[in-house]
Amino acid sequence: MLGDDRLRHNIAVRHQSRTGQQVSTDNVSVFSGAQNALFATSLCLLEHGTEVIVPELYYATYPAAVKLSGATMIPLPTDVAKGFQIDIDALEKAITPRTRAILLNSPNNPTGAVYSRKLLMQIVELCRKNRVWIISDEVYAEIAPQDFVSVSSLTGADDITVTISSVSKSHRMTGWRCGWTVSPESLNDQFYNLNMCMAYGLPAFIQDAAAYALEQNEHTAIVVRDKLMRNRDVVKGVLSHMHGAHLYAEGGGMFVYCPVMDSVAAVRVCSVSAYAWMKAPCAGLRREFLLMLKRSLGESLNTLNRITHG
Ligand SMILES: Cc1ncc(COP(=O)(O)O)c(C=O)c1O
């Protein structure tokens, strides 16, 4: 129900080598993608009357995943000029007696923001003080810049952190729908109960494929990361010549942001996206450049637009 032993073992080994956190199969549950892991975490940790703080901008499914548990999502505005980093004082003010968790996503979708060690340490301290869980969505961790820090690697995070990940980004196995949680054993027991009545586990061939993928050391993730970096350089190279097309928070993930203040700029950015699409050095990834003109990712989005170069 929690997942195949070989897969859970590989996940624990990989997580431990990436973060230094001491974990075993007893801390791991397998779900149908990080999305399902997020939903399961929401159902097991949250309930009506509780609040979850979610820094903006956030992944588009977060509001529904939180709402379905009955909890209330409290968006925490962030500032584009500060690279969408969390203001620790604003976070402290947002915590109330009803706060059950903060949902972090670094590297962030959609902004690409990566939280620093110092910021994460402050967040851990704040969460411990206020008995608040940290839900850390780390689907982009394996393809993050070298200086990426997992919150689970920090002192004091062990018993209050649920790390969520999957093979969707690191191994480009999105369609296989295999993700997981690494959490304290007490929460893992709850995941067992939920999984029993939710999916009863993933098909064996999917778990075998994911277990095999994780055994190929970090090679695949590094290849994926390098291709993304190359694509990003193409987009950067083209935008750097364009007046007003400044890039923000280009730290991680597969996204860059640029401001589009008027329709003329919007048209120009669209054409840049198309140009970058054609110029992408990796033919296999060309079709995956995408320009998003979205307003559903949090109020802090304002006039920014996202270019996916994955
Ligand atoms: C931040 C974030 N979390 C979760 C997911 C879902 O990942 P999965 O395909 O493993 O369900 C995505 C997918 O784009 C994502 O960007």
The ligand as an SDF file (V2000), in Angstrom:
LIG
                    3D

 16 16  0  0  0  0  0  0  0  0999 V2000
    5.5260   22.6910   -8.1930 C   0  0  0  0  0  0  0  0  0  0  0  0
    4.9070   21.4550   -8.7120 C   0  0  0  0  0  0  0  0  0  0  0  0
    4.4260   20.5550   -7.8570 N   0  0  0  0  0  0  0  0  0  0  0  0
    3.8630   19.4140   -8.2780 C   0  0  0  0  0  0  0  0  0  0  0  0
    3.7580   19.1400   -9.6240 C   0  0  0  0  0  0  0  0  0  0  0  0
    3.1200   17.8550  -10.0390 C   0  0  0  0  0  0  0  0  0  0  0  0
    4.1150   16.9220  -10.3620 O   0  0  0  0  0  0  0  0  0  0  0  0
    3.7480   15.4160  -10.7430 P   0  0  0  0  0  0  0  0  0  0  0  0
    3.7790   15.3420  -12.2360 O   0  0  0  0  0  0  0  0  0  0  0  0
    4.8110   14.5750  -10.1410 O   0  0  0  0  0  0  0  0  0  0  0  0
    2.4060   15.1300  -10.1850 O   0  0  0  0  0  0  0  0  0  0  0  0
    4.2440   20.0480  -10.5590 C   0  0  0  0  0  0  0  0  0  0  0  0
    4.1230   19.7840  -11.9990 C   0  0  0  0  0  0  0  0  0  0  0  0
    4.3080   20.6250  -12.8530 O   0  0  0  0  0  0  0  0  0  0  0  0
    4.8370   21.2320  -10.0990 C   0  0  0  0  0  0  0  0  0  0  0  0
    5.3390   22.1420  -10.9480 O   0  0  0  0  0  0  0  0  0  0  0  0
  1  2  1  0
  2  3  1  0
  2 15  2  0
  3  4  2  0
  4  5  1  0
  5  6  1  0
  5 12  2  0
  6  7  1  0
  7  8  1  0
  8  9  2  0
  8 10  1  0
  8 11  1  0
 12 13  1  0
 12 15  1  0
 13 14  2  0
 15 16  1  0
M  END
$$$$
